Amino acid sequence: MTRFFPSCRDTSRRDAEPARPVIGVVCCNEVADRPIQAVATRFIDPLVQYANATVLLVPAVADALDSRSLATRLDGLLLTGSRSNVAGDRYGGIDAEDNALDLDRDTVAFDLAAQMIEAGRPVFGICRGLQELNVLFGGTLSNADVGHHRETSNATAYETLFDHVHDVTLQTGGLLETAMAQSSVTVTSVHRQGIDRLGTGLNVEAVATDDGLIEAFSARPCGGDVLAVQWHPEWDVAVSDTSRAFFFLIGQSLRNSTSS
């Protein structure tokens, strides 16, 4: 039998090792025999391994949290990709007939991201996360003309879904171009919406090489970094230097925020 004998710590002294920054990761509402909160583990692992962060899962249940209060406790926030899309009424758009929506995720992501940004905390986005942040800043999305950026069949097997890749051109002197030390990269792309009009105050970080679709942006409106990519750096992070660079950027931004 295991027994616990508490050894009380003197909390008035700082630990020898600095605490890892805490990053919130917003969940999605899914159903696995019953309603659940879900985040793919592949989004969590790189935050631990390369950003050296502690991960806190944030439920996408609108009534379960006080966004203003939570924003004071998190050092950063990641809005992940998802099988759902941002609802069209968020940006004056029309939902495609086969759109999967997650209205509670919309509410939590928009409210918490806004509170974090206004508090000067860094916020990051991947795929759906980029789309959420673009809409938060007043931009719009399109359901059309992104077919060659993704697998087009809903029946595509999961193990081959992320085989789809294409090239993006990085903005000269941008955060990504500087961190990745390349002018263009090949990225894993799976999405059903794309940026139509870029949000106010967002700076383009990357565009699709073939058609110019905006693939990444950045901003720093209140002192904390906002950085989002349309592609999936978490998918191939174990074998891709450029994908690891994205998560190193997250770690650097989190530490800059906690030290300021």
Disulfide bonds with the S-S distance in Angstrom:
none
